[in-house]
Amino acid sequence: MVPPNQPPRRSQPHHQALPARGLNPLLCIIIALILLGLLVGLAILITYLTLRPKRLVYTVEAASVQDFAIAKDDHISAKFNYVIKSYNPEKHVSVRYHSMRISTAHHNQSVAHKEIPAFKQRPKNETRIETQLVSHNVALSKFNEKDLRGETTKGVVEMEVYITARVSYKTWILRSRRRTLKAVCTPVMINVTSNSLSGFQRVLCRTRL
């Protein structure tokens, strides 16, 4: 017998997996730039809030002079002794002094100066700087020569102290860039008839950073 004709089998459709759509490279770059900008802005904000320093406090605690003399040719020689106190009012920020120069003057004419070695000041720290500035045969202007001679006869000379330093601030792992600190201490009244530091009135300096 001839087998009856059977209807042909329908082939089942094969479902192919669609390839996953990749992210747009341009969109990824834009997102990365936005995130990077946010992180940089946050870092700048944290650094600003952390390293926004309070004003450093400087005072002249004591001052005296030795071998003070003004020659006939209007040249001055003297040894100026100063005790200067630096106070860091920050609670969490230390100060690094990379360099410091202390000078003394009379009516803005410098007569002696000295370089101070680098040092570090911790938070809430008071640092005493004891230094001697030597003036050796320095020519005076006519005005300062006359004025200093007049003050010498009264036993007290009026001097000025100038401090210039390069400093940076550090807290945890963050360090600020180097900045220039300037302090002006005036008037510093020095007794030329005695080498003693007793009786000296402390002078508060004006600071600028």
Solvent accessible surface area in square Angstrom, and as a share of the most:
residue,aa,sasa,rsa
1,M,237,1.06
2,V,135,0.78
3,P,101,0.63
4,P,112,0.70
5,N,153,0.79
6,Q,153,0.68
7,P,115,0.72
8,P,125,0.79
9,R,238,0.87
10,R,219,0.80
11,S,106,0.68
12,Q,143,0.63
13,P,100,0.63
14,H,170,0.76
15,H,172,0.77
16,Q,158,0.70
17,A,103,0.80
18,L,161,0.80
19,P,117,0.73
20,A,102,0.79
21,R,232,0.85
22,G,72,0.69
23,L,139,0.69
24,N,84,0.43
25,P,98,0.62
26,L,114,0.57
27,L,90,0.45
28,C,55,0.33
29,I,98,0.50
30,I,79,0.40
31,I,85,0.43
32,A,57,0.44
33,L,110,0.55
34,I,99,0.51
35,L,100,0.50
36,L,102,0.51
37,G,43,0.42
38,L,116,0.58
39,L,116,0.58
40,V,73,0.42
41,G,37,0.36
42,L,96,0.48
43,A,55,0.43
44,I,111,0.56
45,L,93,0.46
46,I,83,0.42
47,T,47,0.27
48,Y,122,0.46
49,L,102,0.51
50,T,29,0.17
51,L,11,0.06
52,R,137,0.50
53,P,30,0.19
54,K,108,0.46
55,R,166,0.61
56,L,5,0.03
57,V,59,0.34
58,Y,0,0.00
59,T,6,0.03
60,V,0,0.00
61,E,44,0.20
62,A,11,0.09
63,A,5,0.04
64,S,4,0.03
65,V,3,0.02
66,Q,61,0.27
67,D,102,0.53
68,F,38,0.16
69,A,56,0.43
70,I,27,0.14
71,A,47,0.36
72,K,203,0.86
73,D,87,0.45
74,D,22,0.12
75,H,46,0.21
76,I,0,0.00
77,S,37,0.24
78,A,3,0.02
79,K,77,0.32
80,F,0,0.00
81,N,33,0.17
82,Y,2,0.01
83,V,14,0.08
84,I,0,0.00
85,K,39,0.16
86,S,0,0.00
87,Y,57,0.22
88,N,0,0.00
89,P,18,0.12
90,E,17,0.07
91,K,135,0.57
92,H,126,0.56
93,V,5,0.03
94,S,13,0.08
95,V,0,0.00
96,R,84,0.31
97,Y,0,0.00
98,H,49,0.22
99,S,51,0.33
100,M,2,0.01
101,R,100,0.37
102,I,0,0.00
103,S,16,0.10
104,T,0,0.00
105,A,2,0.02
106,H,1,0.00
107,H,77,0.35
108,N,125,0.64
109,Q,46,0.20
110,S,61,0.40
111,V,6,0.03
112,A,6,0.05
113,H,94,0.42
114,K,88,0.37
115,E,102,0.46
116,I,24,0.12
117,P,108,0.68
118,A,63,0.49
119,F,41,0.17
120,K,85,0.36
121,Q,1,0.00
122,R,153,0.56
123,P,49,0.31
124,K,104,0.44
125,N,51,0.26
126,E,100,0.45
127,T,32,0.18
128,R,141,0.52
129,I,14,0.07
130,E,125,0.56
131,T,10,0.06
132,Q,66,0.29
133,L,0,0.00
134,V,81,0.46
135,S,2,0.01
136,H,148,0.66
137,N,85,0.44
138,V,43,0.25
139,A,56,0.43
140,L,16,0.08
141,S,52,0.33
142,K,156,0.66
143,F,130,0.54
144,N,5,0.03
145,E,23,0.10
146,K,157,0.67
147,D,43,0.22
148,L,0,0.00
149,R,88,0.32
150,G,34,0.33
151,E,30,0.13
152,T,47,0.27
153,T,119,0.69
154,K,172,0.73
155,G,10,0.09
156,V,57,0.33
157,V,0,0.00
158,E,60,0.27
159,M,0,0.00
160,E,21,0.09
161,V,0,0.00
162,Y,60,0.23
163,I,1,0.01
164,T,56,0.32
165,A,1,0.01
166,R,98,0.36
167,V,0,0.00
168,S,1,0.01
169,Y,0,0.00
170,K,74,0.31
171,T,3,0.02
172,W,183,0.64
173,I,163,0.83
174,L,53,0.26
175,R,119,0.43
176,S,22,0.14
177,R,180,0.66
178,R,130,0.48
179,R,63,0.23
180,T,49,0.29
181,L,2,0.01
182,K,87,0.37
183,A,1,0.01
184,V,39,0.22
185,C,0,0.00
186,T,45,0.26
187,P,69,0.43
188,V,0,0.00
189,M,89,0.40
190,I,0,0.00
191,N,66,0.34
192,V,30,0.17
193,T,106,0.62
194,S,44,0.28
195,N,94,0.48
196,S,60,0.39
197,L,77,0.38
198,S,96,0.62
199,G,82,0.78
200,F,40,0.17
201,Q,152,0.67
202,R,150,0.55
203,V,18,0.10
204,L,124,0.62
205,C,10,0.06
206,R,153,0.56
207,T,12,0.07
208,R,158,0.58
209,L,73,0.36
